[in-house]
């Protein structure tokens, strides 16, 4: 007989229940549980933290779809399975990978009451951790001081129609910032068109950006609308703008001045209303001095500036971002999200992340596939494990703190060094000395 619960009632979502499950539901309800039932196809994102699935042969026939449905709910699961079904190839591995616990029929009331109570507590704990570690969709930018400053800057800049230059190392989230600027603008319901200027062959880039008329050149069998025209009313994101050939820089400058284009092979001027965002990881000032980038185009694009900080300067963001990527790649890899071992966390915090967030995402994806235990270890991520963290010199810590403070202040007050110096409570000569020391332009 089940004991009546004396604490706050446990809550359980029972999915595709069998007759034995429905009988158990009544006994659980009599014991103080709050139990609801639902079909698998109508789960959505339930408010309950724990779900119980009655695994059936029809589910096993399409495990890929079942994994997607389970991962989309965002809750923890236990499974009820017949001994015969558990013996089928791949079922035991699936159960071990995706569920907190499993129960074979017939039910043992005393055992399942204790087990479900423990599973419910664990599910609540995991949901609380996930909500703290990843409380909003925007947290992929992180929750360090640098990330918060970046998010605040994006929110301030997004509503304007001014061009924005997004600068930062490769893999540091420049396109993510561009999407954020578009989402916060009045153009959010219109098109967002991204162009990687370094990935288009030089002989095709004119047609790719501006389009062409039928018969404009060999192979032009029909009219083509270019990327700029297809972004009309929305946002045009020019990624890796520093790789744009000089001839195309002149054409782009003319478009920015007149907001009109002419397709290749055409004579008609077409007005286009777009907001232009550009991104680069190269030193454009150096490119200008070397004659590789037009200075007038630079000033047209760099009306407002947003800088993304490299991941090595945002240690507080590493573990939450890794947790997010583990959730993100669940459906792709076919494995349930795993926690990271303490050694894996230490290894991630020590790693310099030259590839920034893109490298972190790739290593987590690798770890999800290669991990053989319930936790991801350093070797799964392709990182080395040390017995203990090395103690860095005081000068290293001072250097790191100075650089992080400079990036945070500049993110708050871009293009206003007076306010930056005032925020840091230092003189302007000291500010310029520190900028030179840390090679921040």
C-alpha positions as CSV (number, residue, x, y, z in Angstrom):
1,X,0.0,0.0,0.0
2,X,1.4,3.5,-0.8
3,X,1.9,5.9,2.0
4,X,0.1,9.3,1.8
5,X,2.6,12.1,1.1
6,X,3.1,14.5,3.9
7,X,5.2,17.0,2.0
8,X,4.2,19.1,-1.0
9,X,2.7,16.8,-3.6
10,X,4.9,15.3,-6.3
11,X,3.9,15.9,-9.9
12,X,4.1,13.3,-12.6
13,X,3.2,13.4,-16.3
14,X,2.3,9.9,-17.5
15,X,2.6,9.4,-21.2
16,X,0.9,6.8,-23.3
17,X,-0.2,4.8,-20.2
18,X,-1.2,1.2,-20.3
19,X,-3.9,-0.4,-18.1
20,X,-1.3,-1.1,-15.3
21,X,-0.1,2.5,-15.5
22,X,-3.7,3.8,-15.1
23,X,-4.2,1.6,-12.1
24,X,-0.9,3.0,-10.7
25,X,-2.1,6.5,-11.4
26,X,-5.1,6.0,-9.1
27,X,-2.9,4.6,-6.3
28,X,-0.4,7.5,-6.7
29,X,-3.3,10.0,-6.6
30,X,-4.6,8.4,-3.5
31,X,-1.2,8.8,-2.0
32,X,-1.1,12.5,-2.7
33,X,0.6,12.7,-6.1
34,X,-0.6,15.1,-8.8
35,X,-0.7,12.9,-11.9
36,X,-1.9,13.7,-15.4
37,X,-1.9,11.6,-18.6
38,X,-1.1,12.7,-22.1
39,X,-0.5,11.1,-25.5
40,X,3.1,11.3,-26.8
41,X,2.1,13.4,-29.9
42,X,0.7,16.2,-27.8
43,X,3.4,16.8,-25.2
44,X,4.6,20.3,-26.1
45,X,6.7,21.7,-23.2
46,X,4.9,20.6,-20.0
47,X,5.3,22.4,-16.7
48,X,6.0,19.2,-14.9
49,X,9.6,18.3,-14.1
50,X,9.2,14.5,-14.4
51,X,7.5,12.4,-17.0
52,X,6.8,8.6,-17.2
53,X,6.7,7.0,-20.6
54,X,5.2,3.6,-21.2
55,X,7.6,2.3,-23.9
56,X,5.8,0.3,-26.6
57,X,6.9,-1.5,-29.7
58,X,5.6,1.3,-31.9
59,X,8.0,3.7,-30.1
60,X,11.0,1.4,-30.6
61,X,10.2,1.2,-34.4
62,X,11.0,5.0,-34.6
63,X,13.5,5.8,-31.9
64,X,14.8,8.8,-33.7
65,X,11.5,10.6,-33.6
66,X,11.0,9.5,-30.0
67,X,14.3,11.1,-29.0
68,X,13.4,14.3,-30.6
69,X,10.0,14.5,-28.9
70,X,11.6,13.7,-25.5
71,X,14.4,16.3,-25.9
72,X,11.9,19.0,-26.9
73,X,10.0,18.7,-23.6
74,X,12.9,19.9,-21.5
75,X,12.0,17.6,-18.7
76,X,13.4,14.4,-17.1
77,X,12.0,10.9,-17.8
78,X,11.5,7.5,-16.3
79,X,10.3,4.6,-18.5
80,X,8.0,1.7,-18.0
81,X,8.9,-1.3,-20.2
82,X,8.0,-4.9,-20.5
83,X,10.8,-7.4,-19.9
84,X,10.4,-8.8,-23.5
85,X,10.7,-5.4,-25.1
86,X,13.8,-4.6,-23.0
87,X,15.5,-7.6,-24.6
88,X,15.1,-6.2,-28.1
89,X,18.3,-4.9,-29.8
90,X,19.2,-1.3,-28.9
91,X,16.4,-0.9,-26.4
92,X,18.5,-1.4,-23.3
93,X,21.1,1.1,-24.6
94,X,18.3,3.6,-25.4
95,X,16.8,3.3,-21.9
96,X,20.2,3.6,-20.2
97,X,21.0,6.7,-22.2
98,X,17.7,8.7,-22.0
99,X,16.0,7.9,-18.7
100,X,16.7,8.6,-15.0
101,X,15.3,5.2,-14.1
102,X,13.3,2.3,-15.6
103,X,10.6,-0.1,-14.3
104,X,9.6,-3.4,-15.6
105,X,6.0,-4.7,-15.4
106,X,4.3,-5.7,-13.2
107,X,4.7,-2.8,-10.8
108,X,6.1,-3.3,-7.3
109,X,4.2,-0.5,-5.4
110,X,6.7,-0.1,-2.6
111,X,9.7,0.0,-4.9
112,X,8.1,2.4,-7.5
113,X,6.9,4.8,-4.9
114,X,10.4,5.3,-3.5
115,X,12.0,5.4,-6.9
116,X,9.5,7.9,-8.3
117,X,9.9,10.1,-5.3
118,X,13.7,10.1,-5.7
119,X,13.4,10.7,-9.5
120,X,11.0,13.6,-8.9
121,X,13.5,15.3,-6.6
122,X,16.3,14.8,-9.0
123,X,14.2,16.2,-11.9
124,X,13.3,19.3,-9.9
125,X,17.0,19.8,-9.0
126,X,18.1,19.5,-12.7
127,X,15.4,21.8,-13.9
128,X,16.4,24.4,-11.2
129,X,20.0,24.2,-12.3
130,X,19.1,24.5,-16.0
131,X,17.0,27.6,-15.3
132,X,19.8,29.2,-13.4
133,X,22.4,28.3,-15.9
134,X,20.4,29.2,-18.9
135,X,17.4,31.4,-17.9
136,X,16.7,33.0,-21.3
137,X,17.2,32.4,-25.0
138,X,19.7,35.2,-25.1
139,X,22.1,33.7,-22.6
140,X,24.1,32.1,-25.4
141,X,25.9,35.4,-25.2
142,X,26.8,34.5,-21.6
143,X,26.3,36.2,-18.2
144,X,29.8,37.6,-17.5
145,X,30.3,41.3,-17.2
146,X,31.6,41.4,-20.8
147,X,28.6,39.5,-22.1
148,X,26.1,41.7,-20.1
149,X,27.7,44.8,-21.4
150,X,27.6,43.5,-25.0
151,X,23.9,42.6,-24.6
152,X,23.1,46.0,-23.2
153,X,24.9,47.7,-26.1
154,X,23.1,45.6,-28.7
155,X,19.7,46.5,-27.1
156,X,20.6,50.2,-27.3
157,X,21.9,50.1,-30.8
158,X,19.3,47.7,-32.3
159,X,16.4,50.2,-32.7
160,X,18.4,52.6,-34.8
161,X,18.7,52.4,-38.6
162,X,22.4,53.3,-38.5
163,X,25.1,51.0,-40.0
164,X,26.9,49.0,-37.4
165,X,30.4,47.5,-37.6
166,X,30.8,44.3,-35.5
167,X,34.4,43.5,-34.7
168,X,35.9,40.5,-33.0
169,X,37.9,37.3,-33.4
170,X,36.6,34.5,-35.6
171,X,34.1,32.4,-33.8
172,X,33.3,35.0,-31.1
173,X,29.7,35.5,-32.0
174,X,29.6,38.3,-34.6
175,X,26.8,36.8,-36.6
176,X,24.9,36.2,-33.4
177,X,25.2,39.9,-32.6
178,X,23.9,40.7,-36.1
179,X,20.9,38.5,-35.6
180,X,20.3,40.3,-32.2
181,X,20.5,43.7,-33.8
182,X,18.0,42.6,-36.5
183,X,15.6,41.1,-33.9
184,X,15.6,44.3,-31.9
185,X,15.0,46.6,-34.8
186,X,11.8,47.8,-36.5
187,X,12.8,45.5,-39.4
188,X,12.6,42.3,-37.3
189,X,9.6,41.0,-39.4
190,X,11.4,41.5,-42.7
191,X,14.3,39.6,-44.2
192,X,17.7,39.1,-42.6
193,X,20.2,38.4,-45.5
194,X,23.7,37.3,-44.6
195,X,26.6,37.4,-47.1
196,X,30.1,36.0,-46.4
197,X,32.2,38.3,-48.5
198,X,35.2,36.0,-48.3
199,X,33.4,32.9,-49.4
200,X,32.1,34.1,-52.8
201,X,34.4,33.8,-55.9
202,X,35.6,37.2,-57.0
203,X,34.1,36.8,-60.5
204,X,30.7,36.0,-59.1
205,X,30.4,38.5,-56.2
206,X,29.0,41.4,-58.4
207,X,26.2,39.2,-59.6
208,X,25.7,37.7,-56.1
209,X,25.3,41.1,-54.4
210,X,23.5,43.1,-57.1
211,X,21.8,40.4,-59.2
212,X,21.8,40.2,-63.0
213,X,19.5,40.4,-66.0
214,X,18.8,37.5,-68.4
215,X,21.6,37.4,-71.0
216,X,24.0,39.6,-69.0
217,X,26.8,37.1,-69.5
218,X,27.3,33.5,-70.6
219,X,25.2,31.2,-68.4
220,X,22.7,34.0,-67.3
221,X,19.6,32.2,-68.6
222,X,17.2,34.1,-66.4
223,X,17.0,37.2,-64.2
224,X,18.5,36.8,-60.7
225,X,17.7,39.0,-57.7
226,X,20.8,39.8,-55.8
227,X,21.4,39.6,-52.0
228,X,21.0,43.4,-51.5
229,X,17.7,43.6,-53.3
230,X,16.4,40.5,-51.5
231,X,17.0,42.2,-48.2
232,X,14.8,45.2,-49.2
233,X,12.9,46.4,-46.1
234,X,15.1,44.3,-43.8
235,X,18.7,43.8,-42.8
236,X,21.8,43.1,-44.9
237,X,24.7,41.5,-43.0
238,X,28.1,41.7,-44.7
239,X,30.3,39.2,-42.9
240,X,34.1,39.4,-43.3
241,X,33.8,42.7,-45.1
242,X,37.6,43.1,-45.0
243,X,37.8,40.3,-47.6
244,X,35.7,42.3,-50.2
245,X,37.8,43.1,-53.3
246,X,38.6,46.8,-53.9
247,X,36.5,47.0,-57.0
248,X,33.5,45.8,-55.2
249,X,34.2,48.1,-52.3
250,X,33.7,51.0,-54.7
251,X,30.4,49.6,-55.9
252,X,29.2,49.0,-52.3
253,X,30.2,52.5,-51.4
254,X,28.1,53.9,-54.2
255,X,25.1,51.8,-53.1
256,X,25.4,53.1,-49.5
257,X,25.5,56.7,-50.7
258,X,22.5,56.4,-53.0
259,X,20.6,53.4,-51.7
260,X,20.1,52.3,-55.3
261,X,21.4,49.4,-57.3
262,X,21.5,48.3,-60.9
263,X,21.6,44.6,-61.8
264,X,24.5,43.4,-63.9
265,X,23.4,43.8,-67.6
266,X,20.6,46.2,-66.6
267,X,20.2,50.0,-66.9
268,X,17.3,50.6,-64.5
269,X,18.2,52.0,-61.0
270,X,16.4,50.2,-58.3
271,X,15.8,51.8,-54.9
272,X,16.5,49.5,-51.9
273,X,15.8,50.2,-48.3
274,X,18.1,48.1,-46.1
275,X,20.0,48.5,-42.8
276,X,23.6,47.4,-43.3
277,X,25.6,45.5,-40.7
278,X,29.2,44.5,-41.4
279,X,31.5,42.3,-39.5
280,X,35.3,41.6,-39.6
281,X,38.0,39.9,-37.6
282,X,40.8,41.8,-39.4
283,X,42.4,45.2,-38.5
284,X,40.6,47.5,-40.9
285,X,42.7,50.5,-39.9
286,X,45.9,48.6,-40.9
287,X,44.1,47.4,-44.1
288,X,43.4,51.1,-44.9
289,X,47.0,52.1,-44.4
290,X,48.1,49.3,-46.7
291,X,45.6,50.3,-49.4
292,X,43.5,47.1,-49.1
293,X,40.4,48.8,-47.8
294,X,38.8,52.1,-48.7
295,X,38.8,54.7,-46.0
296,X,35.5,56.3,-47.2
297,X,33.8,52.9,-47.1
298,X,35.1,52.3,-43.6
299,X,33.5,55.5,-42.3
300,X,30.2,54.7,-44.1
301,X,30.0,51.3,-42.3
302,X,31.6,52.2,-39.0
303,X,28.9,54.6,-37.8
304,X,28.3,52.5,-34.7
305,X,30.7,49.9,-33.4
306,X,30.1,46.7,-31.4
307,X,33.0,44.5,-30.3
308,X,32.7,40.9,-29.2
309,X,35.1,39.6,-26.5
310,X,37.0,36.4,-27.1
311,X,36.0,33.4,-25.0
312,X,39.3,33.3,-23.0
313,X,38.3,36.7,-21.5
314,X,34.8,35.4,-20.5
315,X,35.6,32.5,-18.2
316,X,32.2,32.9,-16.4
317,X,30.5,32.0,-19.7
318,X,32.3,28.8,-20.6
319,X,30.3,26.3,-18.5
320,X,26.8,27.8,-19.1
321,X,27.6,27.9,-22.9
322,X,28.9,24.3,-22.9
323,X,25.7,23.2,-21.1
324,X,23.6,25.0,-23.7
325,X,25.5,23.3,-26.6
326,X,25.0,19.9,-24.9
327,X,21.3,20.5,-24.9
328,X,21.4,21.9,-28.5
329,X,23.1,18.9,-30.0
330,X,20.9,16.3,-28.2
331,X,18.7,15.5,-31.1
332,X,21.6,15.5,-33.6
333,X,23.8,13.1,-31.7
334,X,20.9,10.9,-30.5
335,X,22.3,11.0,-26.9
336,X,20.7,12.6,-23.9
337,X,22.4,15.8,-22.5
338,X,25.3,14.8,-20.3
339,X,26.8,16.7,-17.4
340,X,30.5,17.6,-17.4
341,X,32.8,16.1,-14.9
342,X,34.9,18.3,-12.6
343,X,38.0,17.4,-14.6
344,X,36.2,18.4,-17.8
345,X,35.2,21.8,-16.3
346,X,38.7,22.4,-15.1
347,X,40.1,21.6,-18.5
348,X,37.6,23.9,-20.2
349,X,38.5,26.8,-17.9
350,X,42.2,26.2,-18.5
351,X,41.9,26.0,-22.3
352,X,42.7,29.3,-24.2
353,X,39.9,28.7,-26.8
354,X,41.6,30.2,-29.9
355,X,38.4,29.2,-31.9
356,X,36.2,30.9,-29.3
357,X,32.5,29.9,-29.0
358,X,32.6,28.0,-32.3
359,X,35.5,25.8,-31.0
360,X,33.5,25.2,-27.7
361,X,30.5,24.1,-29.6
362,X,32.5,21.7,-31.8
363,X,34.3,20.2,-28.7
364,X,31.0,19.7,-26.9
365,X,29.5,18.0,-29.9
366,X,32.5,15.7,-30.1
367,X,32.2,15.0,-26.3
368,X,28.5,14.1,-26.7
369,X,29.3,11.4,-29.2
370,X,32.5,10.0,-27.7
371,X,31.6,10.0,-24.0
372,X,31.2,6.4,-22.7
373,X,30.2,7.3,-19.1
374,X,27.3,9.4,-17.9
375,X,29.6,12.4,-17.7
376,X,31.7,14.1,-20.3
377,X,35.4,13.8,-19.5
378,X,38.4,16.0,-20.8
379,X,39.5,13.3,-23.2
380,X,36.0,13.3,-24.8
381,X,36.4,17.0,-25.5
382,X,39.9,16.5,-26.9
383,X,41.4,18.4,-23.9
384,X,44.2,17.4,-21.5
385,X,43.5,16.8,-17.8
386,X,45.9,18.1,-15.1
387,X,45.8,17.0,-11.5
388,X,45.4,20.6,-10.4
389,X,45.3,24.1,-11.8
390,X,48.5,25.9,-12.3
391,X,49.0,28.9,-10.1
392,X,49.5,32.0,-12.3
393,X,51.6,34.9,-11.4
394,X,50.1,38.1,-9.9
395,X,51.2,40.0,-13.0
396,X,49.2,37.7,-15.2
397,X,46.1,38.2,-13.0
398,X,46.6,42.0,-13.1
399,X,47.0,42.0,-16.9
400,X,43.9,39.9,-17.3
401,X,41.9,42.2,-15.0
402,X,43.0,45.3,-16.8
403,X,42.1,43.9,-20.2
404,X,38.6,42.8,-19.1
405,X,37.9,46.2,-17.4
406,X,38.9,48.0,-20.6
407,X,36.7,45.8,-22.8
408,X,33.7,46.2,-20.4
409,X,34.0,50.0,-20.3
410,X,34.5,50.4,-24.0
411,X,31.4,48.2,-24.6
412,X,29.4,50.6,-22.4
413,X,30.8,53.8,-24.1
414,X,32.0,52.9,-27.6
415,X,33.8,55.8,-29.4
416,X,33.8,57.9,-26.2
417,X,37.1,57.7,-24.5
418,X,36.3,60.5,-22.0
419,X,33.4,58.4,-20.6
420,X,35.6,55.3,-20.6
421,X,38.3,57.0,-18.6
422,X,35.7,58.4,-16.2
423,X,34.0,54.9,-15.8
424,X,37.4,53.4,-14.9
425,X,38.3,56.3,-12.7
426,X,41.7,56.9,-14.5
427,X,43.1,59.8,-16.5
428,X,42.9,59.8,-20.2
429,X,46.7,59.5,-20.6
430,X,46.6,56.4,-18.4
431,X,43.7,55.1,-20.5
432,X,45.6,55.5,-23.7
433,X,48.7,53.9,-22.2
434,X,46.6,50.9,-21.2
435,X,45.0,50.7,-24.6
436,X,48.4,50.6,-26.2
437,X,49.7,48.1,-23.7
438,X,46.8,45.7,-24.4
439,X,46.8,46.5,-28.2
440,X,43.2,47.6,-28.1
441,X,42.2,50.1,-30.8
